[in-house]
Amino acid sequence: MLSKLQQHYGNHFSLHTADHPEQYYWFADQAGVTFGIAKTAITSSELDLLHSLFTEAETDTRLSEQQIFWKNVISGDLQGEHPQVRFRFIHFFLKNDLSDQDAFLEAVSGIFPDEVTVLFMSGHHGVLIEPKTNETEELPYDQVKSVLTADFYTDLDLFIGRWMDSYAEGAEQFRIEREMFSSIRPFLPPQEVYCREDLIPYLLLLHLDKSASQFISNLIPDELFKDRDLIHSIKIFLECNMNLSMAAKKLYIHRNSLQYRVDKFIEKTGIDVKQFKQAVAVYHALISRETTIC
């Protein structure tokens, strides 16, 4: 879509902050990428259409040099030679728009090292850019989420992207990660932080045709879903790497009680969820059922 707009408006289209941002209308697409179109190049009917397709975005003339650099990386508009560092995107999504982005930035700066950059794509979602150095330690993102959620009284989802070694691939990878997570987010179970592997089963199932999806869902008999405790217990058991003790603790039940439920599921279905292949099949069947209901 953006490439077609760029082709249509030519030099009147901008994917970065222009020299005179007040002379542009600014929008953000579903992936969170901000773009502007010169006011002199848009008719009133075109403006109405753009407002119906995209979210209006405000330009921030107070961006730091570091923020401008990474915004250019994300937009694919980075010019010149720059020392390469390894980096990844940490995408964040807030349940509600933030009324005070400055306070959010201040809170983040108190948690992360100076090298971490924050960019807002809209009032409710943005990205942390984390560079990797020899001194970099894995940041406790589960604790980060807890702190930010408590401070700003809004739920927060964090999605950790992959490490990259080239600024040139930053724009495309940012777009892919943002789009993939946005499409899967409604189906994901609540958890502190999401990684790429959390998305894969949902991506596979949501892109299947109806017959294949039904085939997978039918692995588990319909009547078994009437026993919600049983189904929930099996899913937690699988998500805990088939570790009875860990799953029982998460379910707040005795280990023997969970063992009974696992044995019951095996008896009812004939599928041994303690074996890897069978466990994978059942997990996909459970997710297929959930996504179909949603």
C-alpha positions as CSV (number, residue, x, y, z in Angstrom):
1,M,0.0,0.0,0.0
2,L,2.7,2.5,1.0
3,S,4.7,1.8,-2.2
4,K,1.6,2.6,-4.3
5,L,1.1,5.8,-2.4
6,Q,4.7,6.7,-2.9
7,Q,4.4,6.0,-6.6
8,H,1.3,8.1,-6.8
9,Y,2.5,11.2,-4.9
10,G,6.2,11.0,-5.8
11,N,8.2,13.7,-4.1
12,H,5.2,14.8,-2.1
13,F,5.4,11.5,-0.1
14,S,7.7,11.1,2.9
15,L,8.6,8.2,5.1
16,H,10.6,10.3,7.5
17,T,10.2,13.7,9.3
18,A,10.3,16.4,6.6
19,D,12.2,19.7,6.9
20,H,8.8,21.4,7.3
21,P,6.5,18.8,8.9
22,E,3.7,21.3,9.3
23,Q,3.3,21.2,5.5
24,Y,2.4,17.5,5.5
25,Y,-0.5,15.4,6.6
26,W,0.8,12.5,8.7
27,F,-0.6,9.0,9.0
28,A,0.4,5.6,10.4
29,D,-0.4,2.3,8.8
30,Q,-1.4,-1.0,10.6
31,A,2.3,-1.9,11.0
32,G,2.9,1.4,12.8
33,V,5.0,3.0,10.0
34,T,4.5,6.8,9.9
35,F,4.3,8.5,6.5
36,G,3.4,12.0,5.3
37,I,1.9,13.6,2.2
38,A,2.3,17.2,1.3
39,K,-0.9,19.2,2.0
40,T,-0.6,20.9,-1.4
41,A,-0.8,17.5,-3.2
42,I,-4.0,16.1,-1.6
43,T,-7.5,16.9,-2.6
44,S,-10.3,17.0,0.1
45,S,-11.7,13.7,-1.2
46,E,-8.3,12.0,-1.1
47,L,-7.8,13.3,2.5
48,D,-11.1,11.8,3.6
49,L,-10.1,8.5,2.0
50,L,-6.7,8.4,3.7
51,H,-8.4,9.2,7.1
52,S,-10.6,6.2,6.6
53,L,-7.7,3.9,5.7
54,F,-5.0,5.0,8.2
55,T,-4.6,6.4,11.7
56,E,-3.7,10.1,11.9
57,A,-0.2,10.5,13.4
58,E,1.5,13.5,14.9
59,T,5.1,14.4,14.0
60,D,7.5,14.9,16.9
61,T,10.0,17.7,16.2
62,R,11.8,16.9,19.5
63,L,13.3,13.6,18.4
64,S,16.9,13.0,19.5
65,E,19.6,12.2,17.0
66,Q,19.5,8.6,18.2
67,Q,15.7,8.4,17.6
68,I,16.0,10.0,14.2
69,F,18.7,7.5,13.3
70,W,16.5,4.5,14.2
71,K,13.4,6.0,12.6
72,N,15.4,6.2,9.4
73,V,16.4,2.6,9.8
74,I,12.8,1.5,10.3
75,S,11.6,3.6,7.3
76,G,14.4,2.3,5.1
77,D,15.6,5.9,4.6
78,L,19.0,5.6,6.3
79,Q,21.6,7.5,4.3
80,G,25.4,7.4,4.4
81,E,27.8,5.1,6.2
82,H,27.3,4.2,9.9
83,P,29.2,1.9,12.3
84,Q,27.2,-1.4,12.3
85,V,25.9,-2.8,15.5
86,R,23.8,-5.9,16.1
87,F,20.3,-5.0,17.1
88,R,16.7,-6.2,17.6
89,F,13.3,-4.7,17.9
90,I,11.2,-5.1,21.0
91,H,7.6,-4.2,19.9
92,F,5.2,-2.9,22.6
93,F,1.5,-2.6,22.4
94,L,-0.6,-0.7,25.1
95,K,-4.2,-1.5,25.7
96,N,-5.0,2.3,25.9
97,D,-3.4,5.4,24.4
98,L,-0.8,7.1,26.6
99,S,-1.7,10.6,27.6
100,D,1.9,11.3,28.7
101,Q,4.5,9.8,26.4
102,D,7.2,11.8,28.0
103,A,6.6,10.1,31.3
104,F,6.7,6.7,29.6
105,L,10.0,7.6,28.0
106,E,11.4,8.7,31.4
107,A,10.3,5.5,33.0
108,V,11.8,3.4,30.3
109,S,15.1,5.3,30.5
110,G,15.2,4.4,34.2
111,I,15.0,0.7,33.4
112,F,17.1,0.3,30.3
113,P,20.7,1.2,29.5
114,D,21.3,4.4,27.6
115,E,21.8,2.5,24.4
116,V,18.1,1.4,24.2
117,T,16.0,3.7,22.0
118,V,12.3,4.2,22.3
119,L,10.1,5.2,19.3
120,F,6.3,5.7,19.4
121,M,4.4,4.8,16.3
122,S,1.1,5.9,17.7
123,G,-0.4,6.7,21.1
124,H,-0.7,3.0,22.0
125,H,2.2,1.2,20.3
126,G,5.8,1.6,19.5
127,V,9.2,-0.1,19.6
128,L,12.3,-0.4,21.7
129,I,15.5,-0.8,19.8
130,E,18.1,-2.8,21.7
131,P,21.7,-2.9,20.4
132,K,23.9,-5.8,21.3
133,T,27.4,-5.2,22.6
134,N,30.0,-7.4,24.3
135,E,28.7,-6.0,27.6
136,T,25.1,-6.5,26.9
137,E,23.2,-8.7,29.3
138,E,19.8,-10.2,28.7
139,L,17.3,-7.7,30.0
140,P,14.5,-9.0,32.3
141,Y,11.6,-8.1,30.0
142,D,9.0,-9.8,32.2
143,Q,10.0,-7.4,35.0
144,V,10.0,-4.5,32.6
145,K,6.4,-5.2,31.7
146,S,5.4,-5.5,35.3
147,V,7.0,-2.1,36.2
148,L,5.5,-0.2,33.2
149,T,2.1,-1.8,33.6
150,A,1.9,-0.8,37.3
151,D,3.2,2.7,36.6
152,F,0.8,3.6,33.8
153,Y,-2.3,1.5,34.8
154,T,-2.6,-0.1,31.4
155,D,-1.9,-3.6,30.0
156,L,1.2,-4.0,27.9
157,D,2.2,-6.7,25.4
158,L,5.9,-7.1,24.5
159,F,7.1,-9.0,21.5
160,I,10.8,-9.7,21.1
161,G,12.1,-9.7,17.5
162,R,15.2,-11.4,16.1
163,W,18.8,-10.1,16.2
164,M,19.9,-8.4,13.0
165,D,23.4,-7.6,11.7
166,S,22.4,-5.1,8.9
167,Y,20.6,-1.8,9.0
168,A,19.5,-2.5,5.5
169,E,17.2,-5.3,6.6
170,G,15.8,-3.3,9.5
171,A,12.8,-1.8,7.6
172,E,11.5,-5.0,6.2
173,Q,12.1,-7.0,9.3
174,F,10.3,-4.3,11.4
175,R,7.3,-4.5,9.1
176,I,7.1,-8.3,9.1
177,E,7.4,-8.6,12.9
178,R,4.8,-5.9,13.4
179,E,2.4,-7.4,11.0
180,M,2.8,-11.0,12.2
181,F,2.4,-10.1,15.8
182,S,-0.6,-7.8,15.2
183,S,-2.4,-10.5,13.3
184,I,-1.8,-13.2,15.9
185,R,-2.2,-11.0,19.0
186,P,-6.0,-11.5,19.5
187,F,-5.5,-15.3,19.8
188,L,-2.4,-15.4,22.0
189,P,-2.8,-16.5,25.7
190,P,-1.9,-13.9,28.3
191,Q,1.8,-14.0,29.2
192,E,4.6,-11.6,30.2
193,V,6.6,-11.6,27.0
194,Y,6.1,-13.1,23.5
195,C,8.9,-14.4,21.3
196,R,8.8,-15.6,17.7
197,E,8.3,-19.2,18.6
198,D,5.1,-18.3,20.4
199,L,3.6,-17.1,17.1
200,I,4.5,-20.0,14.8
201,P,1.7,-22.5,15.7
202,Y,-0.9,-19.7,15.3
203,L,0.6,-18.5,12.1
204,L,0.5,-22.0,10.6
205,L,-3.1,-22.7,11.7
206,L,-4.6,-19.4,10.8
207,H,-3.3,-19.7,7.2
208,L,-4.7,-23.2,6.6
209,D,-7.8,-23.8,4.5
210,K,-11.0,-24.8,6.3
211,S,-10.7,-28.5,5.5
212,A,-7.2,-28.8,6.9
213,S,-8.1,-26.7,10.0
214,Q,-11.1,-29.0,10.6
215,F,-9.0,-32.1,10.2
216,I,-6.6,-30.9,12.9
217,S,-9.4,-29.8,15.3
218,N,-11.1,-33.2,15.0
219,L,-8.1,-34.9,16.5
220,I,-9.8,-34.3,19.9
221,P,-13.5,-35.4,20.2
222,D,-16.0,-32.6,20.7
223,E,-17.4,-34.1,23.9
224,L,-14.1,-33.8,25.6
225,F,-14.2,-30.0,25.4
226,K,-17.2,-30.0,27.7
227,D,-14.7,-30.8,30.5
228,R,-13.0,-27.5,30.6
229,D,-10.7,-28.3,33.5
230,L,-9.4,-31.3,31.6
231,I,-8.7,-29.4,28.4
232,H,-7.1,-26.5,30.2
233,S,-4.9,-28.9,32.3
234,I,-3.7,-30.7,29.1
235,K,-2.8,-27.4,27.4
236,I,-0.9,-26.1,30.5
237,F,0.9,-29.5,30.7
238,L,2.0,-29.2,27.1
239,E,3.1,-25.6,27.6
240,C,5.2,-26.7,30.6
241,N,7.2,-29.1,28.4
242,M,5.2,-32.0,29.7
243,N,6.6,-31.5,33.1
244,L,4.0,-32.7,35.6
245,S,5.4,-30.9,38.6
246,M,5.7,-27.5,36.9
247,A,2.3,-27.8,35.3
248,A,0.6,-28.8,38.6
249,K,2.2,-25.8,40.3
250,K,0.9,-23.5,37.6
251,L,-2.6,-25.0,37.9
252,Y,-2.5,-24.9,41.7
253,I,-3.4,-28.6,41.9
254,H,-1.6,-31.6,43.3
255,R,0.7,-33.5,41.0
256,N,-1.3,-36.6,41.3
257,S,-4.5,-34.8,40.3
258,L,-2.8,-33.6,37.1
259,Q,-1.5,-37.1,36.5
260,Y,-5.1,-38.4,36.7
261,R,-6.2,-35.8,34.2
262,V,-3.4,-36.7,31.8
263,D,-4.2,-40.4,32.1
264,K,-7.9,-39.7,31.5
265,F,-7.1,-37.7,28.3
266,I,-4.9,-40.5,27.0
267,E,-7.7,-43.0,27.8
268,K,-10.4,-40.9,26.1
269,T,-8.5,-40.0,22.9
270,G,-6.0,-42.8,22.5
271,I,-3.2,-40.2,22.1
272,D,-0.3,-40.3,24.5
273,V,0.5,-36.7,25.2
274,K,3.6,-37.7,27.0
275,Q,5.2,-38.5,23.7
276,F,6.6,-35.6,21.6
277,K,4.8,-36.2,18.2
278,Q,1.5,-36.8,19.9
279,A,2.0,-33.8,22.2
280,V,2.7,-31.5,19.2
281,A,-0.4,-32.8,17.4
282,V,-2.7,-32.3,20.4
283,Y,-1.3,-28.8,21.0
284,H,-2.0,-27.8,17.5
285,A,-5.5,-29.3,17.7
286,L,-6.2,-27.2,20.9
287,I,-5.0,-24.0,19.3
288,S,-6.9,-24.7,16.1
289,R,-10.1,-25.1,18.2
290,E,-9.4,-21.8,20.0
291,T,-8.7,-19.8,16.9
292,T,-11.8,-21.2,15.2
293,I,-13.9,-20.2,18.2
294,C,-12.4,-16.7,18.2
